Amino acid sequence: FEARLVDMAAVDRGPHLVAERWEGERGRSVLLIGHLDTVFEEDEAFQTFVREGDTARGPGVSDMKGGDVVVIYALKALQAMGALDGTR
């Protein structure tokens, strides 16, 4: 994978992480996307991150984790059926 941060200062937000993997012209393109809207400015009333021992609470702590699991297993399923290697 090649990963890079895309600056989003023009819209007053932090950078977006973009990761890509290219293997020539084989296979189909797959776009996987998650959201980046769970962490806010430090002075926002909603921004109350708390860590107590090995437990963390606050915006972004569990958000998008289920979506990440779905993305990983979708990739596994696509790979198993040959959809990522140009055989289907």
GULUMMAR-902718 format. One line per field, with one value per residue: residue in three letters; x, y, z of N, C-alpha, C in turn. Coordinates in steps of 0.1 Angstrom, whole numbers. Layout:
% residues N
res = (ALA	...)
n.X = (X	...)
n.Y = (Y	...)
n.Z = (Z	...)
ca.X = (X	...)
ca.Y = (Y	...)
ca.Z = (Z	...)
c.X = (X	...)
c.Y = (Y	...)
c.Z = (Z	...)
***
This chain:
% residues 88
res = (PHE	GLU	ALA	ARG	LEU	VAL	ASP	MET	ALA	ALA	VAL	ASP	ARG	GLY	PRO	HIS	LEU	VAL	ALA	GLU	ARG	TRP	GLU	GLY	GLU	ARG	GLY	ARG	SER	VAL	LEU	LEU	ILE	GLY	HIS	LEU	ASP	THR	VAL	PHE	GLU	GLU	ASP	GLU	ALA	PHE	GLN	THR	PHE	VAL	ARG	GLU	GLY	ASP	THR	ALA	ARG	GLY	PRO	GLY	VAL	SER	ASP	MET	LYS	GLY	GLY	ASP	VAL	VAL	VAL	ILE	TYR	ALA	LEU	LYS	ALA	LEU	GLN	ALA	MET	GLY	ALA	LEU	ASP	GLY	THR	ARG)
n.X = (8	4	4	-10	-14	-40	-44	-68	-72	-85	-112	-113	-107	-91	-64	-71	-67	-54	-51	-37	-35	-18	-17	-8	-28	-46	-76	-105	-114	-117	-134	-131	-145	-145	-159	-149	-158	-158	-142	-138	-131	-110	-121	-148	-180	-189	-166	-154	-132	-122	-100	-98	-79	-77	-98	-115	-135	-156	-160	-156	-144	-156	-169	-172	-158	-172	-178	-153	-147	-166	-157	-131	-139	-155	-136	-121	-141	-144	-119	-117	-136	-123	-126	-108	-85	-87	-98	-125)
n.Y = (-12	23	51	83	116	138	172	191	217	238	235	237	214	185	164	140	105	86	55	34	7	-6	-28	-30	-34	-53	-68	-53	-20	-10	8	18	33	53	73	105	121	122	133	164	199	209	227	223	215	190	174	154	135	107	88	60	39	10	17	37	66	86	108	91	69	43	45	38	15	-9	-6	-7	-34	-46	-37	-51	-78	-78	-73	-97	-116	-108	-113	-141	-150	-143	-118	-97	-102	-102	-125	-128)
n.Z = (0	-7	12	21	34	28	26	43	49	37	41	68	83	96	81	55	54	28	13	-11	-34	-60	-88	-115	-145	-139	-127	-109	-99	-65	-41	-9	19	48	75	87	108	136	155	171	174	201	220	218	233	231	229	249	259	278	297	316	332	313	298	275	268	248	219	188	199	197	173	139	140	137	110	99	103	87	61	60	60	37	18	21	13	-14	-24	-20	-39	-62	-73	-70	-83	-110	-122	-123)
ca.X = (0	10	-5	-6	-24	-45	-47	-82	-73	-94	-125	-111	-107	-78	-61	-77	-58	-58	-42	-39	-26	-20	-10	-10	-41	-55	-87	-114	-112	-126	-133	-135	-145	-151	-161	-139	-164	-161	-134	-141	-122	-108	-130	-163	-186	-191	-153	-151	-125	-118	-94	-98	-72	-77	-111	-116	-148	-156	-163	-146	-138	-161	-175	-166	-151	-180	-176	-139	-148	-173	-147	-121	-146	-159	-123	-118	-150	-141	-106	-121	-143	-115	-130	-97	-73	-90	-103	-140)
ca.Y = (0	36	59	97	125	148	183	196	230	247	233	238	201	178	157	127	94	78	44	28	-4	-8	-40	-30	-32	-64	-67	-42	-10	-11	20	16	46	55	87	112	132	118	141	178	209	207	235	219	209	175	168	150	122	104	75	54	26	6	21	51	71	99	108	84	57	31	49	34	2	-19	-4	-13	-49	-49	-35	-61	-90	-76	-76	-112	-123	-105	-120	-155	-153	-140	-105	-87	-106	-102	-138	-127)
ca.Z = (0	-6	20	21	40	19	34	42	56	29	47	82	89	96	68	52	51	16	11	-24	-38	-75	-93	-130	-150	-136	-117	-109	-89	-54	-33	5	25	61	78	96	115	150	164	169	180	215	228	216	245	229	229	262	259	291	298	330	331	300	291	269	265	241	204	180	206	191	161	127	142	130	96	95	103	74	50	60	56	23	10	22	4	-28	-27	-21	-52	-74	-78	-68	-91	-124	-127	-124)
c.X = (9	0	0	-18	-28	-50	-61	-83	-83	-109	-124	-112	-93	-76	-69	-66	-63	-47	-46	-30	-29	-11	-13	-24	-51	-66	-96	-110	-122	-123	-139	-134	-151	-152	-151	-145	-167	-152	-135	-130	-121	-117	-145	-168	-187	-178	-149	-145	-120	-112	-93	-92	-72	-90	-111	-130	-147	-159	-152	-140	-143	-167	-166	-159	-158	-178	-163	-140	-155	-164	-137	-128	-151	-147	-120	-128	-147	-128	-109	-128	-136	-118	-119	-85	-76	-95	-118	-144)
c.Y = (12	44	74	104	136	160	188	209	240	246	232	224	195	170	144	117	87	68	37	16	-7	-20	-40	-28	-43	-61	-54	-32	-12	1	16	29	46	70	92	123	130	126	156	186	207	215	232	212	194	167	165	136	120	90	71	40	22	8	35	54	84	97	100	71	44	33	44	20	-9	-18	-9	-28	-53	-48	-47	-74	-90	-79	-91	-120	-120	-112	-135	-159	-148	-126	-94	-91	-107	-115	-138	-114)
c.Z = (0	2	20	28	30	28	32	48	49	35	62	89	88	83	67	49	38	14	-2	-26	-53	-79	-108	-134	-147	-126	-118	-98	-78	-45	-19	12	39	64	87	105	130	160	161	175	195	224	226	229	243	230	243	262	273	291	312	329	317	292	287	266	258	226	197	186	199	177	149	128	135	115	91	94	90	62	49	55	41	14	10	12	-11	-33	-29	-34	-64	-79	-77	-77	-106	-130	-128	-130)
***
